[in-house]
Amino acid sequence: MLSRTIFCTAVLLATLAVILLALFSPLPKRKPSPPKLDLSLYIQQPNNNNSNNIAGSNNAVAQPQPDGGGGAFIFHRMLTEGPENTSRVVGKAQGFIIPAEHFANSGFNIIYLTFYTPQYSGSLYGEAKHVSRQDTEQLTEARSRIEEALGTCLLPSLQLVPANPAVGQEIWEVMNLLPYEVRYRLYGEWEKEDEQIPMVLAARQTAKLDTRRILKRLAKENLKQLGRMVAKLAHANPMTVLRTIVHQVLSY
């Protein structure tokens, strides 16, 4: 009986000790995690007046090699807190950028950007993916289809959306990605596509007549008013308005 009492008392005391240790023991100290950093910096062209404060004071840009071997654009820029040129300078950026047309075949297939500020410093490293022949053929075919869609559909249909700067801006964002030779070729083929679609051809003739009517009324007194009308008309018919104005000036 005595041994059973001692055993039960020992078990009870052990259980009580475990409970008390769990309740009153201090929590383990965790190493505080470093605070997250959200850093936004803006790259600006160095001012000539501050060239002594810029490393190297070299604003010249190295041109790529003419043989297509993949030269790089070397740059030395300032880092500012805001996008404005007057924003406070917080560091420098140095590195090189590979031209897009030579990126895949460039011997410099690495982009490296370094910066420093009074509180932080760091770098950004990127390595180009080598484009295979199959990928190049697919890119060429995709670009050809985009050019065809622009020339046969998007540009001619712009004349059916009168005075919509948003549509014109979106189309220009796509056109701006193409080389200027391709853009001017599409501009030259614009009127040829108009002749194949009666609805677009009618819109072009209407724009031509409206442009001539505005030019006949043009005078020094109403220059601003009629200038706005020409600009509004040119949003949807840039090539038609341009050709009409040039022909009208030549006829004078």
C-alpha positions as CSV (number, residue, x, y, z in Angstrom):
1,M,0.0,0.0,0.0
2,L,2.8,2.4,0.9
3,S,4.7,1.7,-2.3
4,R,1.6,2.4,-4.4
5,T,1.1,5.7,-2.6
6,I,4.7,6.7,-3.2
7,F,4.4,5.7,-6.9
8,C,1.2,7.7,-7.4
9,T,2.6,10.7,-5.6
10,A,5.8,10.6,-7.8
11,V,3.7,10.4,-11.0
12,L,1.5,13.3,-9.9
13,L,4.5,15.5,-9.0
14,A,6.2,14.7,-12.4
15,T,3.0,15.6,-14.3
16,L,2.7,18.8,-12.3
17,A,6.3,19.7,-13.0
18,V,5.8,19.2,-16.7
19,I,2.7,21.4,-16.7
20,L,4.5,24.2,-14.7
21,L,7.5,24.1,-17.0
22,A,5.3,24.4,-20.0
23,L,3.4,27.4,-18.5
24,F,6.2,29.4,-17.0
25,S,9.3,28.6,-19.1
26,P,10.6,31.4,-21.2
27,L,9.9,31.3,-25.0
28,P,12.9,30.5,-27.2
29,K,14.5,33.5,-28.7
30,R,14.1,33.7,-32.5
31,K,16.5,35.5,-34.7
32,P,14.6,38.5,-36.1
33,S,14.2,38.3,-39.9
34,P,15.7,41.2,-41.8
35,P,13.1,43.7,-42.9
36,K,12.0,43.5,-46.5
37,L,13.3,46.1,-48.9
38,D,11.2,47.7,-51.6
39,L,13.6,50.0,-53.5
40,S,12.6,52.0,-56.5
41,L,15.3,53.9,-58.4
42,Y,15.3,55.8,-61.7
43,I,18.2,55.9,-64.2
44,Q,18.8,59.5,-65.5
45,Q,21.2,60.9,-68.1
46,P,24.1,62.7,-66.3
47,N,24.1,66.4,-66.5
48,N,27.1,68.1,-68.1
49,N,27.4,70.4,-65.1
50,N,27.7,67.4,-62.7
51,S,30.2,65.4,-64.9
52,N,32.9,65.7,-62.2
53,N,30.6,63.9,-59.7
54,I,29.9,61.0,-62.1
55,A,32.4,58.2,-62.2
56,G,34.6,58.5,-65.2
57,S,32.5,61.5,-66.5
58,N,32.1,59.5,-69.7
59,N,28.8,60.0,-71.4
60,A,29.9,58.6,-74.7
61,V,28.1,55.5,-75.9
62,A,30.1,52.8,-77.7
63,Q,28.5,51.8,-81.0
64,P,28.1,48.1,-81.8
65,Q,30.5,46.4,-84.2
66,P,29.4,46.7,-87.8
67,D,30.1,43.0,-88.6
68,G,27.2,41.9,-86.4
69,G,29.6,40.3,-83.9
70,G,27.6,41.8,-81.0
71,G,29.0,45.1,-79.7
72,A,27.4,46.6,-76.5
73,F,26.2,50.0,-75.6
74,I,28.2,51.1,-72.6
75,F,26.5,53.6,-70.3
76,H,27.2,55.6,-67.1
77,R,24.1,57.0,-65.6
78,M,22.8,58.5,-62.3
79,L,20.3,56.9,-60.0
80,T,17.6,59.2,-58.6
81,E,14.8,58.8,-56.1
82,G,12.2,60.0,-58.6
83,P,11.6,60.0,-62.3
84,E,12.2,63.7,-62.7
85,N,15.6,65.1,-63.8
86,T,15.6,67.3,-60.7
87,S,15.2,64.4,-58.3
88,R,17.8,63.8,-55.6
89,V,20.8,61.7,-56.9
90,V,21.2,58.6,-54.7
91,G,23.9,56.7,-56.7
92,K,25.2,55.6,-60.0
93,A,24.4,52.9,-62.6
94,Q,27.0,51.4,-64.9
95,G,26.8,48.6,-67.3
96,F,26.2,47.6,-71.0
97,I,23.2,46.9,-73.0
98,I,23.2,44.6,-76.0
99,P,21.3,45.9,-79.1
100,A,18.2,43.9,-79.8
101,E,19.1,43.1,-83.4
102,H,22.4,41.6,-82.3
103,F,21.3,40.2,-78.9
104,A,21.0,36.5,-79.9
105,N,24.3,36.4,-81.8
106,S,26.3,38.7,-79.5
107,G,29.5,37.6,-77.8
108,F,28.4,39.8,-74.9
109,N,25.5,37.7,-73.7
110,I,25.4,39.2,-70.2
111,I,23.7,42.2,-68.9
112,Y,25.2,43.6,-65.7
113,L,23.9,46.6,-63.8
114,T,25.5,47.9,-60.6
115,F,24.3,50.6,-58.3
116,Y,25.0,52.0,-54.9
117,T,23.2,54.4,-52.5
118,P,24.3,55.7,-49.0
119,Q,22.2,52.8,-47.4
120,Y,22.2,50.0,-50.0
121,S,24.3,48.6,-52.8
122,G,23.7,45.8,-55.3
123,S,23.8,44.5,-58.8
124,L,21.6,42.9,-61.4
125,Y,22.9,40.1,-63.6
126,G,21.2,38.6,-66.6
127,E,22.4,36.1,-69.2
128,A,20.9,35.9,-72.6
129,K,19.3,32.8,-74.0
130,H,20.9,31.5,-77.1
131,V,18.2,31.4,-79.8
132,S,18.3,28.2,-81.9
133,R,17.7,28.2,-85.6
134,Q,14.2,26.8,-85.1
135,D,13.3,29.6,-82.7
136,T,14.7,32.1,-85.2
137,E,12.5,30.7,-88.0
138,Q,9.4,30.8,-85.7
139,L,10.2,34.4,-84.7
140,T,10.6,35.4,-88.4
141,E,7.2,33.8,-89.3
142,A,5.5,35.4,-86.3
143,R,6.9,38.8,-87.3
144,S,5.8,38.3,-90.9
145,R,2.2,37.5,-89.7
146,I,2.2,40.6,-87.5
147,E,3.3,42.8,-90.5
148,E,0.6,41.2,-92.7
149,A,-2.1,41.8,-90.1
150,L,-1.0,45.5,-89.7
151,G,-0.9,46.1,-93.4
152,T,-4.1,44.3,-94.5
153,C,-6.3,44.9,-91.4
154,L,-5.3,47.2,-88.6
155,L,-4.0,50.2,-90.6
156,P,-6.8,50.3,-93.2
157,S,-9.5,49.8,-90.5
158,L,-8.2,52.8,-88.6
159,Q,-10.0,55.0,-91.1
160,L,-13.3,53.5,-90.0
161,V,-12.8,54.7,-86.4
162,P,-13.0,58.5,-86.7
163,A,-11.0,60.6,-84.2
164,N,-10.0,57.9,-81.7
165,P,-6.5,58.7,-80.4
166,A,-6.6,55.7,-78.1
167,V,-6.9,53.2,-81.0
168,G,-4.2,55.1,-82.9
169,Q,-1.9,55.0,-79.9
170,E,-2.3,51.3,-79.4
171,I,-1.5,50.6,-83.1
172,W,1.5,52.9,-82.9
173,E,2.8,51.0,-79.9
174,V,2.9,47.8,-82.0
175,M,4.3,49.7,-85.1
176,N,7.1,51.2,-83.0
177,L,8.5,47.8,-82.2
178,L,9.2,47.2,-85.9
179,P,12.2,48.7,-87.8
180,Y,11.6,52.0,-89.5
181,E,12.1,50.3,-92.9
182,V,9.1,48.0,-92.3
183,R,7.0,50.9,-90.9
184,Y,7.5,53.0,-94.0
185,R,6.8,50.0,-96.3
186,L,3.5,49.5,-94.5
187,Y,2.7,53.2,-94.9
188,G,3.4,53.0,-98.6
189,E,1.2,50.0,-98.9
190,W,-1.6,51.6,-97.0
191,E,-3.5,53.1,-99.9
192,K,-3.1,50.0,-102.0
193,E,-5.0,48.1,-99.4
194,D,-7.7,50.8,-99.4
195,E,-8.5,50.2,-103.1
196,Q,-9.5,46.6,-102.4
197,I,-12.1,47.4,-99.8
198,P,-15.0,49.6,-100.9
199,M,-15.9,50.7,-97.4
200,V,-12.4,51.9,-96.6
201,L,-12.1,53.5,-100.0
202,A,-15.2,55.5,-99.4
203,A,-13.8,56.6,-96.0
204,R,-10.6,57.7,-97.7
205,Q,-12.4,59.7,-100.3
206,T,-14.5,61.4,-97.6
207,A,-11.3,62.3,-95.6
208,K,-9.7,63.7,-98.8
209,L,-12.7,65.9,-99.5
210,D,-12.9,67.1,-95.9
211,T,-9.2,68.0,-95.9
212,R,-9.6,70.0,-99.1
213,R,-12.6,71.8,-97.7
214,I,-10.6,72.8,-94.6
215,L,-7.6,73.9,-96.6
216,K,-9.8,76.2,-98.7
217,R,-11.1,77.9,-95.5
218,L,-7.7,78.2,-94.0
219,A,-6.7,81.8,-93.1
220,K,-4.6,83.6,-90.5
221,E,-7.6,84.4,-88.4
222,N,-8.9,80.8,-88.1
223,L,-5.6,79.0,-88.1
224,K,-5.9,77.4,-84.6
225,Q,-9.5,76.3,-85.1
226,L,-8.9,74.7,-88.5
227,G,-5.7,73.2,-87.3
228,R,-7.6,71.3,-84.6
229,M,-10.0,70.1,-87.3
230,V,-7.1,68.8,-89.4
231,A,-5.5,67.1,-86.4
232,K,-8.8,65.4,-85.5
233,L,-9.2,64.2,-89.1
234,A,-5.6,63.0,-89.2
235,H,-6.1,60.7,-86.2
236,A,-8.0,58.2,-88.4
237,N,-6.6,59.2,-91.8
238,P,-2.9,60.2,-91.4
239,M,-1.7,59.2,-94.8
240,T,-4.7,60.6,-96.7
241,V,-4.5,63.9,-94.9
242,L,-0.7,64.1,-95.5
243,R,-0.9,63.3,-99.2
244,T,-3.8,65.7,-99.7
245,I,-2.0,68.6,-98.0
246,V,1.2,67.9,-100.0
247,H,-0.6,67.8,-103.3
248,Q,-2.5,71.0,-102.4
249,V,0.7,72.8,-101.5
250,L,2.3,71.7,-104.8
251,S,-0.7,72.9,-106.8
252,Y,-0.3,76.4,-105.3
